[in-house]
Amino acid sequence: MSRLSLFNNPLLLGFDEFERTLDRIAKHSGEGYPPYNIEQTGESGLRITLAVAGFGLDDLSITVENNQLCVRGKQADDPDRVFLHRGIAARQFQRSFVLADGIEVAGSTLDNGLLHIDLVRPLAEPKARSIPINAGAGSAPRGKTIEHG
């Protein structure tokens, strides 16, 4: 069975990468651990804060690949510890965030069980350019460029 594309309108050209990104988001939207906040820290700054109590620096990793920020946590089990009751699970996690083009990771800190990841969003500059129109064989002498602006 083929899937109906949201972007199969002939006026929406080149949005296939955007559609794949939406599919990735939908696939990971059911994740609930660890909880996180996203806040704006300035005109062009964002901060993602994840609650990662019990995880140390060596237990966490942050990667960015193809505009996807991925935070992973895995605690190593200590074979010398004997638990009489284990109510705090040492669970591993992977939390992904899709970043817009141009967003860069400025840094990260682990403080009191909270992992802060600072992002910088460049300010958008309006872009406009003129496209030259070349005349066809029957319209005007060859090589003449007609500009409309």
Secondary structure, DSSP 8 states (H G I E B T S, - for coil): -----TT-STT--S-HHHHHHHHHHHHHTT--SS-EEEEE-SSSEEEEEEE-TT--GGGEEEEEETTEEEEEE-----TT---S---S----EEEEEE--TT-EEEEEEEETTEEEEEEE------------EE--TTTSSTT-EE---
